[in-house]
Amino acid sequence: MRRLALRLSMLLVGVSVFAVYAGGAYLSLLLLRSLWVDGLSLETTVVVVVGSALLFSYLSYRVGTRQTLVSLDAVAVDARRAPTVHGWLDRFTARMEIGRPALYVATMQAPNALALGSRGSGAVVLDRSLFRLLEPAELRAIVAHELAHLESRDSLVQTLALGLFRTLFGVVLVALFPVSLLLTGITRGVAWAAGRPQGWDANPVARLRRAVGQVLLAVFVAVTLLVRAHSRRREFAADDRAVEVTGDPLALARALRKIERASSPEWSLLSPLYVHDDEDRDRWTRLLSTHPPVDDRVDRLVERAESDRSRGAVASRGRSR
């Protein structure tokens, strides 16, 4: 009799647990429906969500650009104080599809250069140490590399892509919240009713819930890795574009190597922007890095110089004949 009473009480608890979770799922569903604007079709809703995400990401990017300049305590430098660098900017922007960016200098934690803003209203920020660390040809190559990022809108594109993905991912999580509550209620209620409350996460419904969560996590990680991989490809592309406008791949290779050797390993909010490369990084750290290893970049530039030299030698022999 006592055992039957215990089973009935556990069954009652199971029903109560399910009712609580089901009620929470229902209330959250009602809240979501109340937030839905009547009369909007699914297509219109998607357009509104995507458009809003892109708009807010763009505004965040513009505000973030100003905040970065402020956080770096960057100082604008006119042509009278740095005529050589401004001369490079004039020549390079005349060849590239960008407007004339503003020039700033700042004191960073490591030798670095940043391209901020967009094609029409960009800014190039140089760490003060670069002026004593690099030879003029090397500094010119770094400036060309940053201008290449502005020309291809790399930072803007990545900001918009990440903003859109995070918004859509958040919408999916919110939309699945009532389902998650209901599934949790079913698994916990069944476990209590079966007399095994501590094993509530072992039934098929719980496994389905975990599988959905794992799929969402896998999607998030996959998109993050794709964005980081795209960032690394854009670094290679910016190197190539800098070589096109300067004609000196070895100058950029020397600059990258000097910056790598002078960089501090200390972490900061700007650390992902630095070209510092740690040889002891594991595979996951490399996959999550926004920059490819400096060795890979230098090897590509050296190969480019050797290839250019070979073509030049062949052309010279052809003219001598």
N, C-alpha and C positions, 0 to 999 in steps of 0.2 A: 504493500500500500504506500509506504514511504517512497519507494522507488518510482511508483506511478505519479505521485505528487511532485517529485523532483522533475520528472520528464515533462509533466504538464506546465510546471513553473518555467522551465527552460523554453518550452514551446511558446509560452506567453511572452517571455522576454524576447525571443526571436521575432515574434510578430510585432512587438512594440518597437524593436530596433529597426525592423524594416519599415514600419509606419513612420518613424521619425525621419529616416533617410528619404523615403518616398515623398514625405511632406516637404522636406527641404528641396528635393529635386523639382517638385511641382511649383513651389514658391519661386525658385530661381528661374524656372521656365516662364512663369508669369511676368517676372521682372524683365526678362529678355524680350518678351512679347510687347511689354509696355514701352520698351526703348525702340521698338521697330516703328518706323514711320509709316503710317497707313497710306496705301496707294502706291508705294514704291515697289516696282517689280524687282526680281532677283538681279536682272541685268543692270538696272539703275543703281541698286544697292552696291553691286560690285564696283561700278564706275565711281560712285561716291566714296567708297572706302579706299579704293586705289588712288583716286585723285587727292583725297585728304592726306593719305600717307605720304605721297610724293610732295605735296605742298609743305607739310610740316617738316619733312626731312630736308627740303631745300631751305626753309627758313632756319632750321636748326643748323644747317651747314653754314649759312651766312653769319648767323650769330656766333657760331663756334669759331669762325675765322677771326672775328674781332676779339673774342675772348682769348684765343690763342696768342694774338699779338699783345694783348694786355698782360696775360700771364707770363709771357716771356720778357715783359718790359722792353719790347722792341722799339728801337728808335729809327725814325725815317732818316734816310741819307740822301741828300740831293747831289746833283751832278758836280757841284763845286768841291764837295768833300771826297767823292769817289769817281772822278771823271773816267778812269779806265773801265770800271765795272759798268757804269752807265753807257759807255761806248759799246761794250759787249751787248748790253740789253738792246740798244738801238739797232745794231747789226743783226742780231739773232731774231728779234721780233719782226724785222723787215722780211726775213725769210720764212718765218713761221706764221701760222694762222691765229695769231693772238694779238691782243692790244698790249700797249706798253705797261708792264707791271711796275708797282712801286717797289723800292729797294729799302730793306730794313736790316739793321744789325742788332744782335742780341747776345747775351752771355748765357750759354746753355751748359748743361752738365757734361756734354761731350761735344767735340767738333761735329757740326751738323749743318745742313741746309734744308730749308723747307719751302715748298710751293703752296701757297694758300690762295683761296678765292677761285675765280673762273677766268676764262679767256679775256673777257673785256675789262675786268676789274681785279686783277690778280696782284699778288705780292710775293716777293722772294725775300726770305729771311736768311741771313748768313750769320753763323756764329763768328764772333770776333777773332777767335783763335785761328780760323781758316786763313786769315790774311798773313799770319806769320808762319803757319804750318805748310801752306801750299805755295808752289811757284805760280807765277801768273798764268801759264798755260794750263796748269792743273785746276786753278780756281775758275778759269774760264770754262773748262769742261764741266765742272760741277754746276755752274750757273746754267749752262746749256741743258744739262740733265733736268734741272728743276723746271726750266721753261718747257721742256718736252712734256712734263706732267701737266702743266697748265694747258698746253695745246691739245692734249687728248682728254682733258677734263677727268683725269683719273680719280682724284679725291671726290669730286662731285658725283661721279657715276657710282662709286662704291658706297657713298653715303646714301644716295637714293635707293640703291639696291638693298642695302641693309635695312633702311627704314621701312621699305615696302614689305620685306620679308618678315620683319619683327611685328609689323602691324597685322599682316595676314595670319601669322602664327598665333598672335594674341587673340585674334577673332576666333580662330579654330578652338583654342583652349577654352575661351569663354562659352562658345557654342556647345562644347562637349562637357561642360561642367555639370549640367543636370543629368546627363547620361552617366557620368562618373559617380555622382551621388547615388543614383538609382542602382547601379551595379554594385557599389559598395554596400548599400543597404541589403541587397539580395544576398550577397556572400556572407555578411555578418549575421543576417537573420537566419539563413539556412544553417550556418554553423551553430548558432545557439539552439535552434530547434533540434539539431542532430545530437546535441550534447557535447559538441567539441568546439567551444567558442574560441579557443586558442589556435585552432587550425582553420580559421575562416579564410585564409588566403591560399588554401590548397585545393579548392574546388574549381571546376571548369570555368565558372563565371569570373572568379578571381584571376585565373590565368589569362582569360580574354582581356580583362582590364589591364593587366600588366603588359600584355602583348601590344595593346593600343598605346600605352605609355612609352614602351620601348621603340615603337615605330615613330612616334612623334620626336623622341629624343634622337633617334637615328637621322631623321630628316633635318633637325636643327644642327646636328654635328656635320652632316654632309654639306649643308649650305654654307656653314662657317668655313669648312675646308675648301670649298669651291671659291669663296670670296678671297680667302688667303692665297690660294693658288693663282687666282686672277691678279692679285696684287703683285705677286712675285713675277708673273709674266710681264706686267706693266713696267716693272723695274728694268727688265731686259730690254723692253721696247724703248724706254726712255734712254737707256745707254746707247742703243743703236741710233736713235734720233740725234742725240748729242754728238755722236761721231759724225753723222751726216753734215751737221752745220759747222763743226770745228775742224773736221778732217784729221783729228789727232786722237786715235783710240788709246795710244799709250799714255797720253796725259791723263785721261780719265782713269785708266788702270792704276797709275801711280797715285792719283788723288784718293781713290778708294782704299788702296793699301795703307796710305799714310793715315787716313781717317780711322781705319780699323785699328791700327797700332796705337793711336792716340786716344781712342775712345775708352771711357770708363765703363766697367761692367755694372756700375750701380744702377738700380732700377728706378724709373720714374714714370709718370703718366705719358711722357714722350718717348719712352724707351722703344716702343714698336717702330718709331720713325727713324731710329738710328741704324746705320749700316754695320754696327758692331756685330761680329760673328764669333760665337763661342764654339770651339772645336768639340767640346764635350756635350753639346746639346744632343738629346736623344731624338728618336725618330718623330715622336709626337710634337716636340718643340719645333722641329724643322717644319712639320706640316702646318703648324699654327703660326709660323713666322710670316710677317708681311714682306720681308726682304729675302731674296735668295742668298746663299752663302757668298761671301766676298770672293772666295777662291773661284767659284763658278763664273762670277762676273768678270774677274780679272782674266781668267783663261779665255773667255769668249773675246774679250778685247784684244788680247795678245794674238789670238788666231786671226782676228780681223786685220790687225796691223800686218801680220805676215802675209795674208792673202792680198792686201792692198800693195805690199811691196813686190810680190810676185807678179801681179798684173802690171805694175809700173815697169818692172824689168822687161817683161815680154813686149810691152808697148814701146819701150825705148829701143830694144833690138829691132823691132819692126820699122821704126823710123830711120835707124842707122842704115838699113838696107836700101 
